[in-house]
Amino acid sequence: MKYLPGFAIPCLLILWWLIATGGGRDTLLPSPGEVLNVLLHPLVDQISTGSLAWSTFVSLSRVMLGFMLAALAGIPIGLIMGASVNVRKYFSLIVEMARPLSAIALLPLSIIIFKAKTFAQLFGLEHLRYQKNLLNEMQLGMIFILFWGGVFPIILGTIQGVRSVRKLHLEAAEILGAGKLFTFRNVIIPSALPDIYHGLKLGIGRCWMVIIAAEMLPGTNSGIGYLIRFSYQLSRYDIMLASIVIVASIGALLSKGLEFLGEKSLVLRSRER
Amino acid sequence: MTTLKISGLSKIYREPAQDVHALGPVSFESEEGDFLCVLGPTGCGKTTLLRIVAGLEFPDTGSVSVPIRGDGAEPVISYVFQQGALFPWMNVYSNIEFPLKAKKIRREIRQSRVEKMLEMVGLSSFRFSYPHQLSGGMQQRAALARSLVMEPDILLMDEPFSSLDTRTSQDLQENLRNLLKRTSTTVLFVTHNIEEAVYLAGKVIVLGHRPGRIVCTKTIDLPDPRSRLSDTFTEYLVSLRKIFESLVLEE
């Protein structure tokens, strides 16, 4: 109920959309009805690229893998950089130089390096090359730039979390007899969690944006981003708009999902006296 | 036997504008089971003194000596902060358990000691509550439990009840006296509240303003249980108030 006011503007836009495309007018923009029609049949094959569900599944899988690698690397790096001034000094130059290199800008480079190798090829499953198989769709180069896009927000968020641990808590831990490692596991990390979750949220948002954009570039023929480009080229704007709706929804879901996971740690920390 | 010996302790904060002589040479001693109250106006260096004894800060001159216990073990020093400093991401049980876990004490022993502590401070039914769900008084009780669960030889307390209302504060003072009755812990209690000092302490050390030097030391000889309404209590109160007045007038 409390989300109702938020729906006002989108509803108005949809109304306008309905009016603009209604009444048998011959418009370029498909009507909401046509887009809905596409959305309601997620398992139907669209323009022989696979169904909506399949495309979404492919994009999501890529993001999940890239994001998890980014988190697995980013959180430990951030923890160490946050805890040690020396490490931070050594690595900050590299990090600051690497950060502005946008993940998308690196796509051509990564294709050159990874030569469009897929996971299927990695695992020696060459014979699957012409079948519709997920492993076939996971290109190393693409996973790499997803990793690149996600890792920096995660590192920075984690560093922020570690550095913002309250001195009072560190002193209390020391006086109560906690050694360095014990303090790190039981005081620093729980205290840093809200900021780490924030970094993860930013990271997954970036990953999602990167994959959609990357799929629009040459190098792949599956995924929701690819579907957007291809359906545009074939003038099937109803599919295109349906894909855009999916992109937006999933982006929101991913972000909200992480926010939900991080809620508890944030609440605990923010309610202290 | 002496449990704590402070000699010639002083601390000067060197600021760019001027040196702040926070604590001017201070010396005193304590015996086992003593309850020493360091009483003084705000800013007289009493918190600094406590933090130096705790090892959180280092003095510019002098030394703190905590002799090895009778049985040859290192003395255990514990601290209660003014704001409690409970860990907000842990519930009361985990907070109290913290020092025991840090020392890798076995689970069964941990459990029994934490349960005993919870009962002694009256928080048994709140063991799974989080700090933010507790009132100020309950939080301080939990903080106290956390410090006492280590069975410390020396307990340092930095104005632990100053942020509470009078009634709660007095209840906790009484709680504290009862808790300590069965132990031989030496307590160093810092406060600016004269009544609190008279109620709790065996000996009151009055610290003057910058520099923080000992103005006088008073032994409080009141029968147990102490009554805030007795004549002797009031006498001590008044004489200490007079000393305080003269301190304030000096500025």
Interface residues (C-beta under 8 A of the other chain):
Chain A: L168 H169 E171 A172 A173 E174 I175 L176 G177 A178 G179 F182 N186 V187 P190 S191 L193 S265 L268 R269 R271 E272 R273
Chain B: A54 G55 L56 V76 I77 S78 Y79 F81 Q83 G84 A85 L86 F87 P88 W89 M90 F98 P99 K101 A102 K103 Y130 P131 H132 G136 Q139 R146 S147 M150
